[in-house]
Amino acid sequence: MKKLFQILPLLLLFSWVSLSPFTSVYAEGENDDTEVKEIDISITPTDTLFEVSNMKPGDWAPRTITVKNIGSKDFEYQMQLQNSGDEKLFNELLLEIKAGDDELFQDKLANFKSLPLRKLTTGNEENLEVTIRFPEHLGNEFQALQSSFAFTFTAEGDESEPVQEEIIGQISSLGSPMSPGGSILPDSSTNLINYLLLCGALVVGGIVMVIIIYYRKLRLVQ
C-alpha cells in the first residue's frame, strides 16, 4: 500500500502530460468555431418580413426589423429593395420606414431604392419600423394580385469585404392565390356614395308607394 501511494503522483503526472495535447487541440478548435468576424451583420426576423394575404384598400401592415452589429468593428450599412414579382400591385403599394422618431422614407414602394448609409458601432443594434400600406383608392382591377420583393442589407467597413443579409416580403390582395375564394375589392369612395344614394332613393320611393296605396284603400272603404 505504501508503494502505491509513492507511485500515484507519478501516474497522475504521466496522465496529465499525455492528455494535455488533446485538450489543447480541442480548445483551439472551439476558438476557431466562435471566432468573431470583423464585419458581420445580423437581421431579425431572419427570413420573411411580410407574408400578408387578403389586403384591401385602407389596410396596412407594420413590421420591425432589428439590425445588429455582431462583428468586432464598426460598420456602415445600406438597405436596398428589389422587386421579384409582378409590377402592377408593387407599383401602387406605399412604404414607410422610421428609425425612432426619424422618418427615413415615405412614398411608393416602387420609388424606394436605398436608405442613406447608416453607421452602427460594434455590439449595438437599431430598430427600423417598416409599414406597407394598401392605398384606399385602388379598385377592383387590383383584385387577386401579388407583390413579391426583397430587402437587402449590406454592411461595409474599412478594408473589409462587404457582408449581406436578405429578408423577403409578399403581399397579396383579396382573391389572390394566397387566399382562394376571396371577396371582391370594394369600389372607390365615389362609387360607394352613388350606391348609397341609390339605395336611399329606392327606400324613399318604396315608402311613398306604401302611403299612396294606403290612401287609395282608405278612399275605397269610405
Contacts in CASP RR format, 6 or more apart in sequence:
PFRMAT RR
TARGET T0000
AUTHOR 0000-0000-0000
METHOD contacts of the structure
MODEL  1
MKKLFQILPLLLLFSWVSLSPFTSVYAEGENDDTEVKEIDISITPTDTLF
EVSNMKPGDWAPRTITVKNIGSKDFEYQMQLQNSGDEKLFNELLLEIKAG
DDELFQDKLANFKSLPLRKLTTGNEENLEVTIRFPEHLGNEFQALQSSFA
FTFTAEGDESEPVQEEIIGQISSLGSPMSPGGSILPDSSTNLINYLLLCG
ALVVGGIVMVIIIYYRKLRLVQ
36 70 0 8 1.000
36 71 0 8 1.000
36 72 0 8 1.000
37 71 0 8 1.000
37 72 0 8 1.000
37 163 0 8 1.000
38 71 0 8 1.000
38 72 0 8 1.000
38 73 0 8 1.000
38 157 0 8 1.000
38 160 0 8 1.000
39 71 0 8 1.000
39 73 0 8 1.000
39 75 0 8 1.000
39 155 0 8 1.000
39 156 0 8 1.000
39 157 0 8 1.000
39 160 0 8 1.000
39 161 0 8 1.000
39 162 0 8 1.000
39 163 0 8 1.000
40 69 0 8 1.000
40 70 0 8 1.000
40 71 0 8 1.000
40 155 0 8 1.000
40 163 0 8 1.000
41 67 0 8 1.000
41 68 0 8 1.000
41 69 0 8 1.000
41 70 0 8 1.000
41 75 0 8 1.000
41 77 0 8 1.000
41 153 0 8 1.000
41 155 0 8 1.000
41 163 0 8 1.000
41 164 0 8 1.000
41 165 0 8 1.000
42 67 0 8 1.000
42 68 0 8 1.000
42 70 0 8 1.000
42 165 0 8 1.000
43 65 0 8 1.000
43 66 0 8 1.000
43 67 0 8 1.000
43 68 0 8 1.000
43 153 0 8 1.000
43 165 0 8 1.000
43 167 0 8 1.000
44 65 0 8 1.000
44 66 0 8 1.000
44 68 0 8 1.000
45 65 0 8 1.000
45 167 0 8 1.000
46 167 0 8 1.000
47 167 0 8 1.000
47 168 0 8 1.000
48 167 0 8 1.000
48 168 0 8 1.000
48 169 0 8 1.000
48 170 0 8 1.000
49 63 0 8 1.000
49 65 0 8 1.000
49 130 0 8 1.000
49 151 0 8 1.000
49 167 0 8 1.000
49 168 0 8 1.000
49 169 0 8 1.000
50 61 0 8 1.000
50 63 0 8 1.000
50 132 0 8 1.000
50 168 0 8 1.000
50 169 0 8 1.000
50 170 0 8 1.000
50 171 0 8 1.000
51 169 0 8 1.000
51 170 0 8 1.000
52 61 0 8 1.000
52 132 0 8 1.000
52 170 0 8 1.000
52 171 0 8 1.000
52 172 0 8 1.000
53 172 0 8 1.000
53 176 0 8 1.000
53 178 0 8 1.000
53 179 0 8 1.000
54 172 0 8 1.000
54 173 0 8 1.000
54 174 0 8 1.000
54 175 0 8 1.000
54 178 0 8 1.000
54 179 0 8 1.000
54 182 0 8 1.000
55 61 0 8 1.000
55 134 0 8 1.000
55 171 0 8 1.000
55 172 0 8 1.000
55 173 0 8 1.000
55 174 0 8 1.000
56 134 0 8 1.000
56 173 0 8 1.000
56 174 0 8 1.000
56 185 0 8 1.000
56 186 0 8 1.000
57 134 0 8 1.000
57 135 0 8 1.000
57 136 0 8 1.000
57 137 0 8 1.000
57 138 0 8 1.000
57 139 0 8 1.000
57 185 0 8 1.000
57 186 0 8 1.000
58 133 0 8 1.000
58 134 0 8 1.000
58 135 0 8 1.000
58 136 0 8 1.000
59 133 0 8 1.000
59 134 0 8 1.000
60 131 0 8 1.000
60 132 0 8 1.000
60 133 0 8 1.000
60 134 0 8 1.000
61 131 0 8 1.000
61 132 0 8 1.000
61 171 0 8 1.000
62 129 0 8 1.000
62 130 0 8 1.000
62 131 0 8 1.000
63 129 0 8 1.000
63 130 0 8 1.000
63 131 0 8 1.000
63 132 0 8 1.000
64 127 0 8 1.000
64 128 0 8 1.000
64 129 0 8 1.000
64 130 0 8 1.000
65 127 0 8 1.000
65 128 0 8 1.000
65 130 0 8 1.000
65 151 0 8 1.000
65 167 0 8 1.000
66 125 0 8 1.000
66 126 0 8 1.000
66 127 0 8 1.000
66 128 0 8 1.000
67 77 0 8 1.000
67 120 0 8 1.000
67 125 0 8 1.000
67 126 0 8 1.000
67 127 0 8 1.000
67 128 0 8 1.000
67 153 0 8 1.000
68 120 0 8 1.000
68 123 0 8 1.000
68 124 0 8 1.000
68 125 0 8 1.000
69 75 0 8 1.000
69 120 0 8 1.000
69 121 0 8 1.000
69 122 0 8 1.000
69 123 0 8 1.000
69 124 0 8 1.000
69 125 0 8 1.000
69 155 0 8 1.000
70 123 0 8 1.000
71 122 0 8 1.000
71 123 0 8 1.000
72 122 0 8 1.000
73 122 0 8 1.000
73 157 0 8 1.000
73 158 0 8 1.000
73 160 0 8 1.000
74 119 0 8 1.000
74 120 0 8 1.000
74 121 0 8 1.000
74 122 0 8 1.000
74 157 0 8 1.000
75 119 0 8 1.000
75 120 0 8 1.000
75 155 0 8 1.000
75 156 0 8 1.000
75 157 0 8 1.000
75 160 0 8 1.000
76 117 0 8 1.000
76 118 0 8 1.000
76 119 0 8 1.000
76 120 0 8 1.000
76 155 0 8 1.000
76 156 0 8 1.000
76 157 0 8 1.000
77 117 0 8 1.000
77 118 0 8 1.000
77 120 0 8 1.000
77 153 0 8 1.000
77 154 0 8 1.000
77 155 0 8 1.000
77 156 0 8 1.000
78 114 0 8 1.000
78 115 0 8 1.000
78 116 0 8 1.000
78 117 0 8 1.000
78 118 0 8 1.000
78 153 0 8 1.000
78 154 0 8 1.000
79 97 0 8 1.000
79 114 0 8 1.000
79 115 0 8 1.000
79 118 0 8 1.000
79 128 0 8 1.000
79 151 0 8 1.000
79 152 0 8 1.000
79 153 0 8 1.000
80 113 0 8 1.000
80 114 0 8 1.000
80 115 0 8 1.000
80 151 0 8 1.000
80 152 0 8 1.000
80 153 0 8 1.000
80 154 0 8 1.000
81 109 0 8 1.000
81 112 0 8 1.000
81 113 0 8 1.000
81 114 0 8 1.000
81 149 0 8 1.000
81 150 0 8 1.000
81 151 0 8 1.000
81 152 0 8 1.000
82 149 0 8 1.000
82 150 0 8 1.000
82 152 0 8 1.000
83 90 0 8 1.000
83 110 0 8 1.000
83 147 0 8 1.000
83 148 0 8 1.000
83 149 0 8 1.000
84 148 0 8 1.000
84 149 0 8 1.000
84 150 0 8 1.000
84 168 0 8 1.000
85 146 0 8 1.000
85 147 0 8 1.000
85 148 0 8 1.000
85 149 0 8 1.000
86 145 0 8 1.000
86 146 0 8 1.000
86 147 0 8 1.000
86 148 0 8 1.000
87 110 0 8 1.000
88 142 0 8 1.000
88 145 0 8 1.000
89 142 0 8 1.000
89 145 0 8 1.000
89 146 0 8 1.000
89 147 0 8 1.000
89 171 0 8 1.000
89 173 0 8 1.000
90 109 0 8 1.000
90 110 0 8 1.000
90 147 0 8 1.000
90 148 0 8 1.000
90 149 0 8 1.000
91 108 0 8 1.000
91 109 0 8 1.000
91 110 0 8 1.000
92 108 0 8 1.000
92 135 0 8 1.000
92 138 0 8 1.000
92 142 0 8 1.000
93 108 0 8 1.000
93 109 0 8 1.000
93 110 0 8 1.000
93 132 0 8 1.000
93 133 0 8 1.000
93 134 0 8 1.000
93 135 0 8 1.000
93 147 0 8 1.000
93 171 0 8 1.000
94 106 0 8 1.000
94 107 0 8 1.000
94 108 0 8 1.000
94 109 0 8 1.000
94 132 0 8 1.000
94 133 0 8 1.000
94 134 0 8 1.000
94 135 0 8 1.000
95 105 0 8 1.000
95 106 0 8 1.000
95 107 0 8 1.000
95 108 0 8 1.000
95 109 0 8 1.000
95 112 0 8 1.000
95 130 0 8 1.000
95 131 0 8 1.000
95 132 0 8 1.000
95 133 0 8 1.000
96 103 0 8 1.000
96 105 0 8 1.000
96 106 0 8 1.000
96 129 0 8 1.000
96 130 0 8 1.000
96 131 0 8 1.000
96 133 0 8 1.000
97 103 0 8 1.000
97 104 0 8 1.000
97 105 0 8 1.000
97 106 0 8 1.000
97 112 0 8 1.000
97 115 0 8 1.000
97 128 0 8 1.000
97 129 0 8 1.000
97 130 0 8 1.000
97 131 0 8 1.000
98 104 0 8 1.000
98 128 0 8 1.000
98 129 0 8 1.000
99 118 0 8 1.000
99 126 0 8 1.000
99 127 0 8 1.000
99 128 0 8 1.000
99 129 0 8 1.000
100 127 0 8 1.000
100 129 0 8 1.000
104 115 0 8 1.000
104 116 0 8 1.000
104 128 0 8 1.000
105 112 0 8 1.000
105 115 0 8 1.000
109 132 0 8 1.000
109 147 0 8 1.000
109 149 0 8 1.000
118 126 0 8 1.000
120 126 0 8 1.000
120 155 0 8 1.000
132 171 0 8 1.000
134 171 0 8 1.000
134 173 0 8 1.000
136 189 0 8 1.000
137 188 0 8 1.000
137 189 0 8 1.000
138 185 0 8 1.000
139 185 0 8 1.000
139 186 0 8 1.000
139 187 0 8 1.000
139 188 0 8 1.000
140 184 0 8 1.000
140 185 0 8 1.000
140 187 0 8 1.000
142 173 0 8 1.000
142 185 0 8 1.000
143 173 0 8 1.000
143 174 0 8 1.000
143 175 0 8 1.000
143 176 0 8 1.000
143 184 0 8 1.000
143 185 0 8 1.000
144 173 0 8 1.000
144 174 0 8 1.000
144 175 0 8 1.000
144 176 0 8 1.000
144 177 0 8 1.000
145 172 0 8 1.000
145 173 0 8 1.000
145 176 0 8 1.000
146 170 0 8 1.000
146 171 0 8 1.000
146 172 0 8 1.000
146 173 0 8 1.000
146 176 0 8 1.000
146 177 0 8 1.000
146 178 0 8 1.000
147 170 0 8 1.000
147 171 0 8 1.000
147 172 0 8 1.000
148 168 0 8 1.000
148 169 0 8 1.000
148 170 0 8 1.000
149 168 0 8 1.000
149 169 0 8 1.000
149 170 0 8 1.000
150 166 0 8 1.000
150 167 0 8 1.000
150 168 0 8 1.000
150 169 0 8 1.000
151 166 0 8 1.000
151 167 0 8 1.000
151 168 0 8 1.000
151 169 0 8 1.000
152 164 0 8 1.000
152 165 0 8 1.000
152 166 0 8 1.000
153 164 0 8 1.000
153 165 0 8 1.000
153 166 0 8 1.000
153 167 0 8 1.000
154 162 0 8 1.000
154 163 0 8 1.000
154 164 0 8 1.000
155 162 0 8 1.000
155 163 0 8 1.000
155 164 0 8 1.000
156 162 0 8 1.000
156 163 0 8 1.000
170 178 0 8 1.000
172 178 0 8 1.000
172 179 0 8 1.000
173 185 0 8 1.000
174 182 0 8 1.000
174 183 0 8 1.000
174 184 0 8 1.000
174 185 0 8 1.000
175 181 0 8 1.000
175 182 0 8 1.000
175 183 0 8 1.000
176 182 0 8 1.000
186 192 0 8 1.000
187 195 0 8 1.000
END
